[in-house]
Amino acid sequence: MSSANQTTDHEEIRRWIEEREGTPSRVKDSGEGGILRVDFGEQEENLEPMEWDDFFSVFEKSDLAFLHQDRTADGKLSRFSKFVSRS
């Protein structure tokens, strides 16, 4: 697997997600703010889409960073990502 990068830059995160046709989302019924996810393709039943402003508001309040991989080891566009604590 190719190495992963970590960022808190909103524009970089948005660009990465949109390049992969992802949608900012959260897990349904996951409490205040919610658990952030990126939904790719057909909407998953347990996820609900979010507006970018709401998504980044939860991202900041939860003190998260975005861990992502740009390319797989064989050079293909990667969809690997996860949200991690900044600390």
mmCIF file as gemmi writes it, N, C-alpha and C atoms, coordinates in Angstrom:
data_model
loop_
_atom_site.group_PDB
_atom_site.id
_atom_site.type_symbol
_atom_site.label_atom_id
_atom_site.label_alt_id
_atom_site.label_comp_id
_atom_site.label_asym_id
_atom_site.label_entity_id
_atom_site.label_seq_id
_atom_site.pdbx_PDB_ins_code
_atom_site.Cartn_x
_atom_site.Cartn_y
_atom_site.Cartn_z
_atom_site.occupancy
_atom_site.B_iso_or_equiv
_atom_site.pdbx_formal_charge
_atom_site.auth_seq_id
_atom_site.auth_asym_id
_atom_site.pdbx_PDB_model_num
ATOM 1 N N . MET Axp A 1 ? 0.837 -1.17 0 1 0 ? 1 A 1
ATOM 2 C CA . MET Axp A 1 ? 0 0 0 1 0 ? 1 A 1
ATOM 3 C C . MET Axp A 1 ? 0.888 1.241 0 1 0 ? 1 A 1
ATOM 4 N N . SER Axp A 2 ? 0.498 2.246 -0.732 1 0 ? 2 A 1
ATOM 5 C CA . SER Axp A 2 ? 1.197 3.518 -0.781 1 0 ? 2 A 1
ATOM 6 C C . SER Axp A 2 ? 0.975 4.266 0.528 1 0 ? 2 A 1
ATOM 7 N N . SER Axp A 3 ? 1.834 5.219 0.833 1 0 ? 3 A 1
ATOM 8 C CA . SER Axp A 3 ? 1.727 5.94 2.097 1 0 ? 3 A 1
ATOM 9 C C . SER Axp A 3 ? 0.491 6.845 2.128 1 0 ? 3 A 1
ATOM 10 N N . ALA Axp A 4 ? 0.048 7.152 3.348 1 0 ? 4 A 1
ATOM 11 C CA . ALA Axp A 4 ? -1.117 8.009 3.547 1 0 ? 4 A 1
ATOM 12 C C . ALA Axp A 4 ? -0.656 9.379 4.03 1 0 ? 4 A 1
ATOM 13 N N . ASN Axp A 5 ? -1.453 10.382 3.738 1 0 ? 5 A 1
ATOM 14 C CA . ASN Axp A 5 ? -1.186 11.755 4.147 1 0 ? 5 A 1
ATOM 15 C C . ASN Axp A 5 ? -2.25 12.191 5.143 1 0 ? 5 A 1
ATOM 16 N N . GLN Axp A 6 ? -1.882 13.108 6.018 1 0 ? 6 A 1
ATOM 17 C CA . GLN Axp A 6 ? -2.833 13.63 6.994 1 0 ? 6 A 1
ATOM 18 C C . GLN Axp A 6 ? -2.962 15.13 6.795 1 0 ? 6 A 1
ATOM 19 N N . THR Axp A 7 ? -4.2 15.629 6.855 1 0 ? 7 A 1
ATOM 20 C CA . THR Axp A 7 ? -4.43 17.061 6.689 1 0 ? 7 A 1
ATOM 21 C C . THR Axp A 7 ? -5.627 17.518 7.514 1 0 ? 7 A 1
ATOM 22 N N . THR Axp A 8 ? -5.646 18.823 7.784 1 0 ? 8 A 1
ATOM 23 C CA . THR Axp A 8 ? -6.814 19.468 8.387 1 0 ? 8 A 1
ATOM 24 C C . THR Axp A 8 ? -7.323 20.571 7.469 1 0 ? 8 A 1
ATOM 25 N N . ASP Axp A 9 ? -6.718 20.728 6.306 1 0 ? 9 A 1
ATOM 26 C CA . ASP Axp A 9 ? -7.073 21.766 5.349 1 0 ? 9 A 1
ATOM 27 C C . ASP Axp A 9 ? -8.402 21.438 4.66 1 0 ? 9 A 1
ATOM 28 N N . HIS Axp A 10 ? -9.399 22.278 4.862 1 0 ? 10 A 1
ATOM 29 C CA . HIS Axp A 10 ? -10.745 22.012 4.342 1 0 ? 10 A 1
ATOM 30 C C . HIS Axp A 10 ? -10.768 21.913 2.817 1 0 ? 10 A 1
ATOM 31 N N . GLU Axp A 11 ? -10.063 22.791 2.145 1 0 ? 11 A 1
ATOM 32 C CA . GLU Axp A 11 ? -10.06 22.761 0.675 1 0 ? 11 A 1
ATOM 33 C C . GLU Axp A 11 ? -9.409 21.483 0.138 1 0 ? 11 A 1
ATOM 34 N N . GLU Axp A 12 ? -8.337 21.057 0.761 1 0 ? 12 A 1
ATOM 35 C CA . GLU Axp A 12 ? -7.678 19.818 0.339 1 0 ? 12 A 1
ATOM 36 C C . GLU Axp A 12 ? -8.597 18.609 0.549 1 0 ? 12 A 1
ATOM 37 N N . ILE Axp A 13 ? -9.274 18.586 1.687 1 0 ? 13 A 1
ATOM 38 C CA . ILE Axp A 13 ? -10.198 17.491 1.99 1 0 ? 13 A 1
ATOM 39 C C . ILE Axp A 13 ? -11.35 17.479 0.987 1 0 ? 13 A 1
ATOM 40 N N . ARG Axp A 14 ? -11.937 18.629 0.755 1 0 ? 14 A 1
ATOM 41 C CA . ARG Axp A 14 ? -13.066 18.722 -0.188 1 0 ? 14 A 1
ATOM 42 C C . ARG Axp A 14 ? -12.636 18.3 -1.59 1 0 ? 14 A 1
ATOM 43 N N . ARG Axp A 15 ? -11.476 18.778 -2.044 1 0 ? 15 A 1
ATOM 44 C CA . ARG Axp A 15 ? -10.965 18.427 -3.376 1 0 ? 15 A 1
ATOM 45 C C . ARG Axp A 15 ? -10.768 16.914 -3.491 1 0 ? 15 A 1
ATOM 46 N N . TRP Axp A 16 ? -10.148 16.304 -2.463 1 0 ? 16 A 1
ATOM 47 C CA . TRP Axp A 16 ? -9.878 14.866 -2.48 1 0 ? 16 A 1
ATOM 48 C C . TRP Axp A 16 ? -11.194 14.088 -2.588 1 0 ? 16 A 1
ATOM 49 N N . ILE Axp A 17 ? -12.184 14.452 -1.785 1 0 ? 17 A 1
ATOM 50 C CA . ILE Axp A 17 ? -13.477 13.757 -1.78 1 0 ? 17 A 1
ATOM 51 C C . ILE Axp A 17 ? -14.202 13.938 -3.111 1 0 ? 17 A 1
ATOM 52 N N . GLU Axp A 18 ? -14.259 15.159 -3.615 1 0 ? 18 A 1
ATOM 53 C CA . GLU Axp A 18 ? -14.974 15.423 -4.863 1 0 ? 18 A 1
ATOM 54 C C . GLU Axp A 18 ? -14.298 14.772 -6.068 1 0 ? 18 A 1
ATOM 55 N N . GLU Axp A 19 ? -12.968 14.691 -6.079 1 0 ? 19 A 1
ATOM 56 C CA . GLU Axp A 19 ? -12.261 14.017 -7.181 1 0 ? 19 A 1
ATOM 57 C C . GLU Axp A 19 ? -12.643 12.541 -7.28 1 0 ? 19 A 1
ATOM 58 N N . ARG Axp A 20 ? -13.076 11.974 -6.18 1 0 ? 20 A 1
ATOM 59 C CA . ARG Axp A 20 ? -13.453 10.558 -6.13 1 0 ? 20 A 1
ATOM 60 C C . ARG Axp A 20 ? -14.968 10.377 -6.12 1 0 ? 20 A 1
ATOM 61 N N . GLU Axp A 21 ? -15.676 11.457 -6.437 1 0 ? 21 A 1
ATOM 62 C CA . GLU Axp A 21 ? -17.144 11.463 -6.492 1 0 ? 21 A 1
ATOM 63 C C . GLU Axp A 21 ? -17.775 11.04 -5.174 1 0 ? 21 A 1
ATOM 64 N N . GLY Axp A 22 ? -17.154 11.463 -4.082 1 0 ? 22 A 1
ATOM 65 C CA . GLY Axp A 22 ? -17.668 11.175 -2.751 1 0 ? 22 A 1
ATOM 66 C C . GLY Axp A 22 ? -18.609 12.259 -2.266 1 0 ? 22 A 1
ATOM 67 N N . THR Axp A 23 ? -19.354 11.932 -1.225 1 0 ? 23 A 1
ATOM 68 C CA . THR Axp A 23 ? -20.309 12.842 -0.611 1 0 ? 23 A 1
ATOM 69 C C . THR Axp A 23 ? -19.998 12.939 0.881 1 0 ? 23 A 1
ATOM 70 N N . PRO Axp A 24 ? -19.899 14.164 1.429 1 0 ? 24 A 1
ATOM 71 C CA . PRO Axp A 24 ? -19.719 14.285 2.874 1 0 ? 24 A 1
ATOM 72 C C . PRO Axp A 24 ? -20.97 13.763 3.573 1 0 ? 24 A 1
ATOM 73 N N . SER Axp A 25 ? -20.765 12.882 4.548 1 0 ? 25 A 1
ATOM 74 C CA . SER Axp A 25 ? -21.895 12.206 5.188 1 0 ? 25 A 1
ATOM 75 C C . SER Axp A 25 ? -21.614 11.977 6.663 1 0 ? 25 A 1
ATOM 76 N N . ARG Axp A 26 ? -22.667 11.536 7.357 1 0 ? 26 A 1
ATOM 77 C CA . ARG Axp A 26 ? -22.523 11.118 8.752 1 0 ? 26 A 1
ATOM 78 C C . ARG Axp A 26 ? -23.377 9.879 8.972 1 0 ? 26 A 1
ATOM 79 N N . VAL Axp A 27 ? -23.022 9.131 9.991 1 0 ? 27 A 1
ATOM 80 C CA . VAL Axp A 27 ? -23.79 7.945 10.351 1 0 ? 27 A 1
ATOM 81 C C . VAL Axp A 27 ? -25.108 8.412 10.953 1 0 ? 27 A 1
ATOM 82 N N . LYS Axp A 28 ? -26.222 7.85 10.476 1 0 ? 28 A 1
ATOM 83 C CA . LYS Axp A 28 ? -27.542 8.201 11.006 1 0 ? 28 A 1
ATOM 84 C C . LYS Axp A 28 ? -27.613 7.847 12.485 1 0 ? 28 A 1
ATOM 85 N N . ASP Axp A 29 ? -28.332 8.678 13.233 1 0 ? 29 A 1
ATOM 86 C CA . ASP Axp A 29 ? -28.583 8.445 14.658 1 0 ? 29 A 1
ATOM 87 C C . ASP Axp A 29 ? -27.287 8.262 15.455 1 0 ? 29 A 1
ATOM 88 N N . SER Axp A 30 ? -26.251 9.053 15.119 1 0 ? 30 A 1
ATOM 89 C CA . SER Axp A 30 ? -24.971 8.9 15.821 1 0 ? 30 A 1
ATOM 90 C C . SER Axp A 30 ? -24.722 10.012 16.837 1 0 ? 30 A 1
ATOM 91 N N . GLY Axp A 31 ? -25.792 10.658 17.276 1 0 ? 31 A 1
ATOM 92 C CA . GLY Axp A 31 ? -25.653 11.667 18.316 1 0 ? 31 A 1
ATOM 93 C C . GLY Axp A 31 ? -25.371 13.046 17.771 1 0 ? 31 A 1
ATOM 94 N N . GLU Axp A 32 ? -25.076 13.963 18.697 1 0 ? 32 A 1
ATOM 95 C CA . GLU Axp A 32 ? -24.836 15.361 18.328 1 0 ? 32 A 1
ATOM 96 C C . GLU Axp A 32 ? -23.655 15.462 17.368 1 0 ? 32 A 1
ATOM 97 N N . GLY Axp A 33 ? -23.885 16.099 16.247 1 0 ? 33 A 1
ATOM 98 C CA . GLY Axp A 33 ? -22.834 16.226 15.241 1 0 ? 33 A 1
ATOM 99 C C . GLY Axp A 33 ? -22.731 15.008 14.362 1 0 ? 33 A 1
ATOM 100 N N . GLY Axp A 34 ? -22.586 13.877 14.981 1 0 ? 34 A 1
ATOM 101 C CA . GLY Axp A 34 ? -22.532 12.632 14.24 1 0 ? 34 A 1
ATOM 102 C C . GLY Axp A 34 ? -21.121 12.123 14.004 1 0 ? 34 A 1
ATOM 103 N N . ILE Axp A 35 ? -21.044 10.934 13.482 1 0 ? 35 A 1
ATOM 104 C CA . ILE Axp A 35 ? -19.784 10.3 13.115 1 0 ? 35 A 1
ATOM 105 C C . ILE Axp A 35 ? -19.595 10.522 11.625 1 0 ? 35 A 1
ATOM 106 N N . LEU Axp A 36 ? -18.542 11.23 11.255 1 0 ? 36 A 1
ATOM 107 C CA . LEU Axp A 36 ? -18.315 11.587 9.862 1 0 ? 36 A 1
ATOM 108 C C . LEU Axp A 36 ? -17.855 10.397 9.026 1 0 ? 36 A 1
ATOM 109 N N . ARG Axp A 37 ? -18.322 10.393 7.79 1 0 ? 37 A 1
ATOM 110 C CA . ARG Axp A 37 ? -17.933 9.384 6.801 1 0 ? 37 A 1
ATOM 111 C C . ARG Axp A 37 ? -17.92 10.046 5.429 1 0 ? 37 A 1
ATOM 112 N N . VAL Axp A 38 ? -17.28 9.387 4.466 1 0 ? 38 A 1
ATOM 113 C CA . VAL Axp A 38 ? -17.357 9.781 3.07 1 0 ? 38 A 1
ATOM 114 C C . VAL Axp A 38 ? -18.111 8.668 2.367 1 0 ? 38 A 1
ATOM 115 N N . ASP Axp A 39 ? -19.171 9.022 1.67 1 0 ? 39 A 1
ATOM 116 C CA . ASP Axp A 39 ? -19.976 8.037 0.956 1 0 ? 39 A 1
ATOM 117 C C . ASP Axp A 39 ? -19.609 8.103 -0.527 1 0 ? 39 A 1
ATOM 118 N N . PHE Axp A 40 ? -19.242 6.963 -1.095 1 0 ? 40 A 1
ATOM 119 C CA . PHE Axp A 40 ? -18.873 6.882 -2.502 1 0 ? 40 A 1
ATOM 120 C C . PHE Axp A 40 ? -19.949 6.108 -3.257 1 0 ? 40 A 1
ATOM 121 N N . GLY Axp A 41 ? -20.365 6.656 -4.394 1 0 ? 41 A 1
ATOM 122 C CA . GLY Axp A 41 ? -21.332 5.947 -5.232 1 0 ? 41 A 1
ATOM 123 C C . GLY Axp A 41 ? -22.733 6.025 -4.684 1 0 ? 41 A 1
ATOM 124 N N . GLU Axp A 42 ? -23.415 4.91 -4.729 1 0 ? 42 A 1
ATOM 125 C CA . GLU Axp A 42 ? -24.806 4.835 -4.276 1 0 ? 42 A 1
ATOM 126 C C . GLU Axp A 42 ? -24.886 5.064 -2.767 1 0 ? 42 A 1
ATOM 127 N N . GLN Axp A 43 ? -25.842 5.902 -2.338 1 0 ? 43 A 1
ATOM 128 C CA . GLN Axp A 43 ? -25.981 6.259 -0.927 1 0 ? 43 A 1
ATOM 129 C C . GLN Axp A 43 ? -26.173 5.019 -0.056 1 0 ? 43 A 1
ATOM 130 N N . GLU Axp A 44 ? -25.312 4.87 0.964 1 0 ? 44 A 1
ATOM 131 C CA . GLU Axp A 44 ? -25.452 3.76 1.908 1 0 ? 44 A 1
ATOM 132 C C . GLU Axp A 44 ? -26.627 4.031 2.834 1 0 ? 44 A 1
ATOM 133 N N . GLU Axp A 45 ? -27.352 2.998 3.176 1 0 ? 45 A 1
ATOM 134 C CA . GLU Axp A 45 ? -28.566 3.121 3.973 1 0 ? 45 A 1
ATOM 135 C C . GLU Axp A 45 ? -28.318 3.725 5.352 1 0 ? 45 A 1
ATOM 136 N N . ASN Axp A 46 ? -27.174 3.428 5.973 1 0 ? 46 A 1
ATOM 137 C CA . ASN Axp A 46 ? -26.916 3.914 7.331 1 0 ? 46 A 1
ATOM 138 C C . ASN Axp A 46 ? -26.248 5.299 7.361 1 0 ? 46 A 1
ATOM 139 N N . LEU Axp A 47 ? -26.066 5.923 6.176 1 0 ? 47 A 1
ATOM 140 C CA . LEU Axp A 47 ? -25.45 7.244 6.11 1 0 ? 47 A 1
ATOM 141 C C . LEU Axp A 47 ? -26.432 8.273 5.583 1 0 ? 47 A 1
ATOM 142 N N . GLU Axp A 48 ? -26.249 9.517 6.034 1 0 ? 48 A 1
ATOM 143 C CA . GLU Axp A 48 ? -27.033 10.622 5.503 1 0 ? 48 A 1
ATOM 144 C C . GLU Axp A 48 ? -26.077 11.706 5.022 1 0 ? 48 A 1
ATOM 145 N N . PRO Axp A 49 ? -26.37 12.29 3.849 1 0 ? 49 A 1
ATOM 146 C CA . PRO Axp A 49 ? -25.487 13.324 3.309 1 0 ? 49 A 1
ATOM 147 C C . PRO Axp A 49 ? -25.538 14.593 4.154 1 0 ? 49 A 1
ATOM 148 N N . MET Axp A 50 ? -24.455 15.363 4.097 1 0 ? 50 A 1
ATOM 149 C CA . MET Axp A 50 ? -24.348 16.618 4.832 1 0 ? 50 A 1
ATOM 150 C C . MET Axp A 50 ? -23.912 17.725 3.875 1 0 ? 50 A 1
ATOM 151 N N . GLU Axp A 51 ? -24.251 18.944 4.219 1 0 ? 51 A 1
ATOM 152 C CA . GLU Axp A 51 ? -23.714 20.1 3.524 1 0 ? 51 A 1
ATOM 153 C C . GLU Axp A 51 ? -22.262 20.267 3.976 1 0 ? 51 A 1
ATOM 154 N N . TRP Axp A 52 ? -21.438 20.824 3.097 1 0 ? 52 A 1
ATOM 155 C CA . TRP Axp A 52 ? -20.02 20.98 3.421 1 0 ? 52 A 1
ATOM 156 C C . TRP Axp A 52 ? -19.811 21.808 4.692 1 0 ? 52 A 1
ATOM 157 N N . ASP Axp A 53 ? -20.552 22.895 4.879 1 0 ? 53 A 1
ATOM 158 C CA . ASP Axp A 53 ? -20.369 23.731 6.07 1 0 ? 53 A 1
ATOM 159 C C . ASP Axp A 53 ? -20.653 22.949 7.349 1 0 ? 53 A 1
ATOM 160 N N . ASP Axp A 54 ? -21.711 22.149 7.357 1 0 ? 54 A 1
ATOM 161 C CA . ASP Axp A 54 ? -22.046 21.329 8.522 1 0 ? 54 A 1
ATOM 162 C C . ASP Axp A 54 ? -20.985 20.262 8.752 1 0 ? 54 A 1
ATOM 163 N N . PHE Axp A 55 ? -20.53 19.654 7.673 1 0 ? 55 A 1
ATOM 164 C CA . PHE Axp A 55 ? -19.499 18.622 7.73 1 0 ? 55 A 1
ATOM 165 C C . PHE Axp A 55 ? -18.233 19.172 8.402 1 0 ? 55 A 1
ATOM 166 N N . PHE Axp A 56 ? -17.768 20.338 7.939 1 0 ? 56 A 1
ATOM 167 C CA . PHE Axp A 56 ? -16.549 20.9 8.492 1 0 ? 56 A 1
ATOM 168 C C . PHE Axp A 56 ? -16.746 21.461 9.897 1 0 ? 56 A 1
ATOM 169 N N . SER Axp A 57 ? -17.956 21.858 10.237 1 0 ? 57 A 1
ATOM 170 C CA . SER Axp A 57 ? -18.245 22.284 11.6 1 0 ? 57 A 1
ATOM 171 C C . SER Axp A 57 ? -18.051 21.111 12.566 1 0 ? 57 A 1
ATOM 172 N N . VAL Axp A 58 ? -18.593 19.949 12.225 1 0 ? 58 A 1
ATOM 173 C CA . VAL Axp A 58 ? -18.419 18.748 13.047 1 0 ? 58 A 1
ATOM 174 C C . VAL Axp A 58 ? -16.943 18.344 13.063 1 0 ? 58 A 1
ATOM 175 N N . PHE Axp A 59 ? -16.285 18.421 11.921 1 0 ? 59 A 1
ATOM 176 C CA . PHE Axp A 59 ? -14.868 18.087 11.795 1 0 ? 59 A 1
ATOM 177 C C . PHE Axp A 59 ? -14.035 18.906 12.789 1 0 ? 59 A 1
ATOM 178 N N . GLU Axp A 60 ? -14.29 20.204 12.852 1 0 ? 60 A 1
ATOM 179 C CA . GLU Axp A 60 ? -13.531 21.079 13.752 1 0 ? 60 A 1
ATOM 180 C C . GLU Axp A 60 ? -13.907 20.86 15.216 1 0 ? 60 A 1
ATOM 181 N N . LYS Axp A 61 ? -15.206 20.759 15.511 1 0 ? 61 A 1
ATOM 182 C CA . LYS Axp A 61 ? -15.648 20.555 16.896 1 0 ? 61 A 1
ATOM 183 C C . LYS Axp A 61 ? -15.133 19.239 17.462 1 0 ? 61 A 1
ATOM 184 N N . SER Axp A 62 ? -14.949 18.255 16.587 1 0 ? 62 A 1
ATOM 185 C CA . SER Axp A 62 ? -14.47 16.943 17.021 1 0 ? 62 A 1
ATOM 186 C C . SER Axp A 62 ? -12.945 16.85 17.022 1 0 ? 62 A 1
ATOM 187 N N . ASP Axp A 63 ? -12.284 17.942 16.617 1 0 ? 63 A 1
ATOM 188 C CA . ASP Axp A 63 ? -10.816 18.017 16.597 1 0 ? 63 A 1
ATOM 189 C C . ASP Axp A 63 ? -10.212 16.877 15.774 1 0 ? 63 A 1
ATOM 190 N N . LEU Axp A 64 ? -10.723 16.73 14.547 1 0 ? 64 A 1
ATOM 191 C CA . LEU Axp A 64 ? -10.305 15.638 13.676 1 0 ? 64 A 1
ATOM 192 C C . LEU Axp A 64 ? -9.279 16.078 12.641 1 0 ? 64 A 1
ATOM 193 N N . ALA Axp A 65 ? -8.584 15.093 12.102 1 0 ? 65 A 1
ATOM 194 C CA . ALA Axp A 65 ? -7.719 15.243 10.937 1 0 ? 65 A 1
ATOM 195 C C . ALA Axp A 65 ? -8.182 14.211 9.923 1 0 ? 65 A 1
ATOM 196 N N . PHE Axp A 66 ? -7.856 14.439 8.663 1 0 ? 66 A 1
ATOM 197 C CA . PHE Axp A 66 ? -8.263 13.551 7.572 1 0 ? 66 A 1
ATOM 198 C C . PHE Axp A 66 ? -7.033 12.8 7.071 1 0 ? 66 A 1
ATOM 199 N N . LEU Axp A 67 ? -7.051 11.488 7.236 1 0 ? 67 A 1
ATOM 200 C CA . LEU Axp A 67 ? -5.978 10.615 6.775 1 0 ? 67 A 1
ATOM 201 C C . LEU Axp A 67 ? -6.426 10.032 5.442 1 0 ? 67 A 1
ATOM 202 N N . HIS Axp A 68 ? -5.605 10.182 4.408 1 0 ? 68 A 1
ATOM 203 C CA . HIS Axp A 68 ? -6.025 9.737 3.081 1 0 ? 68 A 1
ATOM 204 C C . HIS Axp A 68 ? -4.831 9.306 2.237 1 0 ? 68 A 1
ATOM 205 N N . GLN Axp A 69 ? -5.131 8.498 1.264 1 0 ? 69 A 1
ATOM 206 C CA . GLN Axp A 69 ? -4.13 8.008 0.326 1 0 ? 69 A 1
ATOM 207 C C . GLN Axp A 69 ? -4.501 8.526 -1.058 1 0 ? 69 A 1
ATOM 208 N N . ASP Axp A 70 ? -3.56 9.128 -1.761 1 0 ? 70 A 1
ATOM 209 C CA . ASP Axp A 70 ? -3.844 9.658 -3.09 1 0 ? 70 A 1
ATOM 210 C C . ASP Axp A 70 ? -3.866 8.567 -4.15 1 0 ? 70 A 1
ATOM 211 N N . ARG Axp A 71 ? -2.888 7.676 -4.118 1 0 ? 71 A 1
ATOM 212 C CA . ARG Axp A 71 ? -2.765 6.614 -5.122 1 0 ? 71 A 1
ATOM 213 C C . ARG Axp A 71 ? -2.452 5.29 -4.438 1 0 ? 71 A 1
ATOM 214 N N . THR Axp A 72 ? -2.912 4.213 -5.037 1 0 ? 72 A 1
ATOM 215 C CA . THR Axp A 72 ? -2.568 2.88 -4.554 1 0 ? 72 A 1
ATOM 216 C C . THR Axp A 72 ? -1.125 2.574 -4.957 1 0 ? 72 A 1
ATOM 217 N N . ALA Axp A 73 ? -0.581 1.486 -4.464 1 0 ? 73 A 1
ATOM 218 C CA . ALA Axp A 73 ? 0.793 1.1 -4.785 1 0 ? 73 A 1
ATOM 219 C C . ALA Axp A 73 ? 0.993 0.911 -6.283 1 0 ? 73 A 1
ATOM 220 N N . ASP Axp A 74 ? -0.06 0.51 -6.993 1 0 ? 74 A 1
ATOM 221 C CA . ASP Axp A 74 ? 0.066 0.315 -8.442 1 0 ? 74 A 1
ATOM 222 C C . ASP Axp A 74 ? -0.332 1.562 -9.244 1 0 ? 74 A 1
ATOM 223 N N . GLY Axp A 75 ? -0.504 2.711 -8.554 1 0 ? 75 A 1
ATOM 224 C CA . GLY Axp A 75 ? -0.735 3.982 -9.233 1 0 ? 75 A 1
ATOM 225 C C . GLY Axp A 75 ? -2.173 4.367 -9.499 1 0 ? 75 A 1
ATOM 226 N N . LYS Axp A 76 ? -3.121 3.536 -9.103 1 0 ? 76 A 1
ATOM 227 C CA . LYS Axp A 76 ? -4.53 3.858 -9.321 1 0 ? 76 A 1
ATOM 228 C C . LYS Axp A 76 ? -5.024 4.839 -8.262 1 0 ? 76 A 1
ATOM 229 N N . LEU Axp A 77 ? -6.069 5.6 -8.602 1 0 ? 77 A 1
ATOM 230 C CA . LEU Axp A 77 ? -6.678 6.539 -7.677 1 0 ? 77 A 1
ATOM 231 C C . LEU Axp A 77 ? -7.214 5.767 -6.467 1 0 ? 77 A 1
ATOM 232 N N . SER Axp A 78 ? -6.83 6.191 -5.279 1 0 ? 78 A 1
ATOM 233 C CA . SER Axp A 78 ? -7.232 5.489 -4.058 1 0 ? 78 A 1
ATOM 234 C C . SER Axp A 78 ? -8.432 6.165 -3.41 1 0 ? 78 A 1
ATOM 235 N N . ARG Axp A 79 ? -9.271 5.386 -2.767 1 0 ? 79 A 1
ATOM 236 C CA . ARG Axp A 79 ? -10.39 5.899 -1.97 1 0 ? 79 A 1
ATOM 237 C C . ARG Axp A 79 ? -10.153 5.677 -0.477 1 0 ? 79 A 1
ATOM 238 N N . PHE Axp A 80 ? -8.956 5.239 -0.111 1 0 ? 80 A 1
ATOM 239 C CA . PHE Axp A 80 ? -8.673 5.007 1.313 1 0 ? 80 A 1
ATOM 240 C C . PHE Axp A 80 ? -8.675 6.328 2.059 1 0 ? 80 A 1
ATOM 241 N N . SER Axp A 81 ? -9.481 6.388 3.111 1 0 ? 81 A 1
ATOM 242 C CA . SER Axp A 81 ? -9.493 7.56 3.98 1 0 ? 81 A 1
ATOM 243 C C . SER Axp A 81 ? -10.114 7.191 5.32 1 0 ? 81 A 1
ATOM 244 N N . LYS Axp A 82 ? -9.773 7.974 6.324 1 0 ? 82 A 1
ATOM 245 C CA . LYS Axp A 82 ? -10.453 7.859 7.614 1 0 ? 82 A 1
ATOM 246 C C . LYS Axp A 82 ? -10.207 9.122 8.416 1 0 ? 82 A 1
ATOM 247 N N . PHE Axp A 83 ? -11.069 9.347 9.366 1 0 ? 83 A 1
ATOM 248 C CA . PHE Axp A 83 ? -10.956 10.497 10.242 1 0 ? 83 A 1
ATOM 249 C C . PHE Axp A 83 ? -10.269 10.046 11.524 1 0 ? 83 A 1
ATOM 250 N N . VAL Axp A 84 ? -9.257 10.814 11.948 1 0 ? 84 A 1
ATOM 251 C CA . VAL Axp A 84 ? -8.483 10.472 13.136 1 0 ? 84 A 1
ATOM 252 C C . VAL Axp A 84 ? -8.395 11.687 14.037 1 0 ? 84 A 1
ATOM 253 N N . SER Axp A 85 ? -8.09 11.45 15.278 1 0 ? 85 A 1
ATOM 254 C CA . SER Axp A 85 ? -7.908 12.54 16.237 1 0 ? 85 A 1
ATOM 255 C C . SER Axp A 85 ? -6.639 13.315 15.898 1 0 ? 85 A 1
ATOM 256 N N . ARG Axp A 86 ? -6.694 14.625 16.059 1 0 ? 86 A 1
ATOM 257 C CA . ARG Axp A 86 ? -5.509 15.456 15.806 1 0 ? 86 A 1
ATOM 258 C C . ARG Axp A 86 ? -4.438 15.25 16.86 1 0 ? 86 A 1
ATOM 259 N N . SER Axp A 87 ? -4.832 14.81 18.041 1 0 ? 87 A 1
ATOM 260 C CA . SER Axp A 87 ? -3.831 14.662 19.114 1 0 ? 87 A 1
ATOM 261 C C . SER Axp A 87 ? -3.186 13.307 19.143 1 0 ? 87 A 1
